[in-house]
Amino acid sequence: MKIGVCIKQVPDPEARLSVSADGRWIDEEEMAFGINEGDEYAVEEALAIAEQAGGEVVAVSLGPERAREALRKALAVGAGRAVHLADDAFQGGDCWATARALAEVARRESFDLILTGSQSADAGFGSTGTLLAALLGWPHAWLVVGLEVEEGGGSARVTREMEAGKNELLRVKLPAVIEVQAGINKPRYASLKGIMQAKRKELAELTPADLGLDPARVGAAGARLEILSVSVPKKGEGAQIFEGDAQTAARQLVEKLRTEARVL
Amino acid sequence: MAGKIWILLQQRGGELHPMSKEAIAAGTRLADLVGGEAEALLLCAEPGSAAEEAAGYGVSAVRIVRSAKLADYTPGAFAGAVAAAASAAAPGWIVLPHSYQSVDYMARLAHLVDAALVPEVVGFRRDGDDVVWTRPVFTGKLQSEVRVRGDGPVVLSVQAGAFAAESGERSAPIDELEVDDAGIEPDREVLGVEEVAGEHVDLTQAPIIVAVGRGIGGAENMGEAEALARALGAEIGASRPVIDSGWLPRDRQIGSSGQTVAPKLYIAAGISGAIQHLVGMKGSRCIVAINKDASAPIFAVAQYGIVGDLHEVLPALTEAAQEAKA
């Protein structure tokens, strides 16, 4: 079974964000980046399936040069090789532009299954994987919390999260795009040996021309959405904040909860 | 830029899913903004009470798209049915609730009708001939304004809580929209629905909840929150990352995929306030936020806040609560 796993490199969840000088994205200077949380679970899921059913895991990422680090990490935990869409022409796209590029990689690789996270922690479209499936003419499932490839590899049993503490049980024909939800498994850590081996694994950088894609159909040029601005959301009246050392602030808060809010 | 606006309703157990009302509110506001007509579409095998319910919320019509292939939700059948109906009616905007079901198929729909896709809309305004959409980025820490390039149709989803549902003065007509369902196929087999195992702690009845987020740092620090919960007579809850990391069991999860709570006091400790968490607790009577990041979105819904290190604030708060009781 040949499994593609699409990963995105995003700012560390704990990073403090500030708007860039042009007002259209964030200032990436000195920012810590990592693999998008959902995609980390997708990598683990891909590795586990390949270990059980046999086969190869290929990590794919669309992102600037820095995204190489995310691919190296996927290789270090066990992916066999990696494909990086690093070319400037690929960058700045929306889910349409990104899905078009990923679909071309998938066609050339003839994956039997594609795994990815359900949503990125930056643009957060939550739709790129589904659009990728639509472009390939494959079924998909979003918010997947359980996955089991069935005997013969022609289908998978999928548990999909619904609202209000319920799950939906599905059978999906393969090839398919499965968008996993955080928490579906326990992602492994890279061993020192894995990190050393990753340095010798193939990491191919592809351009739009390599994929037979018109540069005008990918990245910012191929996007249907244009970002006009990024800003800190306006807040309502906001919270009354207690200042000072922890003890003072805690005492003031408890006092307010008793006398003003009357909830204690 | 006048045109037709379709709002795709979602049912739950034959009734209108609450987020559908918010999608209607967004769709009718959009209709006012662009000078169009807002119609609600109900995809179903049997309409139940949802069509009549939706008719009272200010749309100009409710159209029922009926097919046996829509009995179970599948993205292929739902997106296929809307696309088949859209080929004749050519709506300019298709509005969905940003729910677990609707988001699952909206990209497939955008593909079929060759539309731009704007997920998780929280606001919009008109700028000349364009509509400018506001949507969260970076898990709600920031928001972006986006514009659609070109003239094609737009598929958008509406975030929970962004548009208040308003019932209209009169009830809209309900009719059936004939759609040829020959080409519509479910693209996956629905085997059943299960309750998530282990949901036995009922947080909905707790008068006070101390909820922890990623900021707690690890299972080894959970004692700090538990001590505060004991001092207050509170239950412990958590945001999703805490559960996913295995620091607390899943039955403690609060948010869109966990429990929805509205206690008299909700203390959010180390929770940044992603929308998926907020929808599960924003109805609380009094919300307290404790976070080291003063710009965390949780402070926007909180009544009181302390900006600081949890590992100092939680023990201090426990002590203050014990003193107050004594």
Boltz contact constraints between the chains, C-beta under 6 A:
constraints:
  - contact:
      token1: [A, 17]
      token2: [B, 138]
      max_distance: 6.0
  - contact:
      token1: [A, 17]
      token2: [B, 141]
      max_distance: 6.0
  - contact:
      token1: [A, 95]
      token2: [B, 117]
      max_distance: 6.0
  - contact:
      token1: [A, 121]
      token2: [B, 139]
      max_distance: 6.0
  - contact:
      token1: [A, 122]
      token2: [B, 138]
      max_distance: 6.0
  - contact:
      token1: [A, 123]
      token2: [B, 137]
      max_distance: 6.0
  - contact:
      token1: [A, 124]
      token2: [B, 137]
      max_distance: 6.0
  - contact:
      token1: [A, 125]
      token2: [B, 119]
      max_distance: 6.0
  - contact:
      token1: [A, 126]
      token2: [B, 103]
      max_distance: 6.0
  - contact:
      token1: [A, 126]
      token2: [B, 119]
      max_distance: 6.0
  - contact:
      token1: [A, 127]
      token2: [B, 107]
      max_distance: 6.0
  - contact:
      token1: [A, 127]
      token2: [B, 117]
      max_distance: 6.0
  - contact:
      token1: [A, 127]
      token2: [B, 119]
      max_distance: 6.0
  - contact:
      token1: [A, 130]
      token2: [B, 107]
      max_distance: 6.0
  - contact:
      token1: [A, 130]
      token2: [B, 108]
      max_distance: 6.0
  - contact:
      token1: [A, 131]
      token2: [B, 107]
      max_distance: 6.0
  - contact:
      token1: [A, 134]
      token2: [B, 108]
      max_distance: 6.0
  - contact:
      token1: [A, 134]
      token2: [B, 111]
      max_distance: 6.0
  - contact:
      token1: [A, 139]
      token2: [B, 187]
      max_distance: 6.0
  - contact:
      token1: [A, 139]
      token2: [B, 188]
      max_distance: 6.0
  - contact:
      token1: [A, 142]
      token2: [B, 104]
      max_distance: 6.0
  - contact:
      token1: [A, 143]
      token2: [B, 100]
      max_distance: 6.0
  - contact:
      token1: [A, 161]
      token2: [B, 257]
      max_distance: 6.0
  - contact:
      token1: [A, 162]
      token2: [B, 100]
      max_distance: 6.0
  - contact:
      token1: [A, 163]
      token2: [B, 100]
      max_distance: 6.0
  - contact:
      token1: [A, 165]
      token2: [B, 196]
      max_distance: 6.0
  - contact:
      token1: [A, 165]
      token2: [B, 199]
      max_distance: 6.0
  - contact:
      token1: [A, 166]
      token2: [B, 193]
      max_distance: 6.0
  - contact:
      token1: [A, 167]
      token2: [B, 194]
      max_distance: 6.0
  - contact:
      token1: [A, 167]
      token2: [B, 196]
      max_distance: 6.0
  - contact:
      token1: [A, 168]
      token2: [B, 193]
      max_distance: 6.0
  - contact:
      token1: [A, 169]
      token2: [B, 191]
      max_distance: 6.0
  - contact:
      token1: [A, 169]
      token2: [B, 192]
      max_distance: 6.0
  - contact:
      token1: [A, 170]
      token2: [B, 188]
      max_distance: 6.0
  - contact:
      token1: [A, 171]
      token2: [B, 189]
      max_distance: 6.0
  - contact:
      token1: [A, 172]
      token2: [B, 188]
      max_distance: 6.0
  - contact:
      token1: [A, 182]
      token2: [B, 244]
      max_distance: 6.0
  - contact:
      token1: [A, 183]
      token2: [B, 244]
      max_distance: 6.0
  - contact:
      token1: [A, 224]
      token2: [B, 116]
      max_distance: 6.0
  - contact:
      token1: [A, 224]
      token2: [B, 148]
      max_distance: 6.0
  - contact:
      token1: [A, 224]
      token2: [B, 149]
      max_distance: 6.0
  - contact:
      token1: [A, 225]
      token2: [B, 146]
      max_distance: 6.0
  - contact:
      token1: [A, 226]
      token2: [B, 147]
      max_distance: 6.0
  - contact:
      token1: [A, 226]
      token2: [B, 149]
      max_distance: 6.0
  - contact:
      token1: [A, 227]
      token2: [B, 144]
      max_distance: 6.0
  - contact:
      token1: [A, 227]
      token2: [B, 146]
      max_distance: 6.0
  - contact:
      token1: [A, 228]
      token2: [B, 145]
      max_distance: 6.0
  - contact:
      token1: [A, 228]
      token2: [B, 147]
      max_distance: 6.0
  - contact:
      token1: [A, 229]
      token2: [B, 145]
      max_distance: 6.0
  - contact:
      token1: [A, 230]
      token2: [B, 142]
      max_distance: 6.0
  - contact:
      token1: [A, 230]
      token2: [B, 144]
      max_distance: 6.0
  - contact:
      token1: [A, 233]
      token2: [B, 143]
      max_distance: 6.0
  - contact:
      token1: [A, 235]
      token2: [B, 300]
      max_distance: 6.0
  - contact:
      token1: [A, 236]
      token2: [B, 300]
      max_distance: 6.0
  - contact:
      token1: [A, 239]
      token2: [B, 289]
      max_distance: 6.0
  - contact:
      token1: [A, 239]
      token2: [B, 299]
      max_distance: 6.0
  - contact:
      token1: [A, 239]
      token2: [B, 302]
      max_distance: 6.0
  - contact:
      token1: [A, 239]
      token2: [B, 304]
      max_distance: 6.0
  - contact:
      token1: [A, 239]
      token2: [B, 305]
      max_distance: 6.0
  - contact:
      token1: [A, 240]
      token2: [B, 304]
      max_distance: 6.0
  - contact:
      token1: [A, 241]
      token2: [B, 305]
      max_distance: 6.0
  - contact:
      token1: [A, 242]
      token2: [B, 306]
      max_distance: 6.0
  - contact:
      token1: [A, 246]
      token2: [B, 308]
      max_distance: 6.0
  - contact:
      token1: [A, 246]
      token2: [B, 312]
      max_distance: 6.0
  - contact:
      token1: [A, 246]
      token2: [B, 313]
      max_distance: 6.0
  - contact:
      token1: [A, 246]
      token2: [B, 316]
      max_distance: 6.0
  - contact:
      token1: [A, 247]
      token2: [B, 316]
      max_distance: 6.0
  - contact:
      token1: [A, 249]
      token2: [B, 306]
      max_distance: 6.0
  - contact:
      token1: [A, 250]
      token2: [B, 316]
      max_distance: 6.0
  - contact:
      token1: [A, 250]
      token2: [B, 317]
      max_distance: 6.0
  - contact:
      token1: [A, 250]
      token2: [B, 320]
      max_distance: 6.0
  - contact:
      token1: [A, 251]
      token2: [B, 320]
      max_distance: 6.0
  - contact:
      token1: [A, 253]
      token2: [B, 304]
      max_distance: 6.0
  - contact:
      token1: [A, 254]
      token2: [B, 320]
      max_distance: 6.0
  - contact:
      token1: [A, 254]
      token2: [B, 321]
      max_distance: 6.0
  - contact:
      token1: [A, 254]
      token2: [B, 324]
      max_distance: 6.0
  - contact:
      token1: [A, 256]
      token2: [B, 304]
      max_distance: 6.0
  - contact:
      token1: [A, 261]
      token2: [B, 286]
      max_distance: 6.0
  - contact:
      token1: [A, 263]
      token2: [B, 264]
      max_distance: 6.0
  - contact:
      token1: [A, 263]
      token2: [B, 265]
      max_distance: 6.0
  - contact:
      token1: [A, 263]
      token2: [B, 286]
      max_distance: 6.0
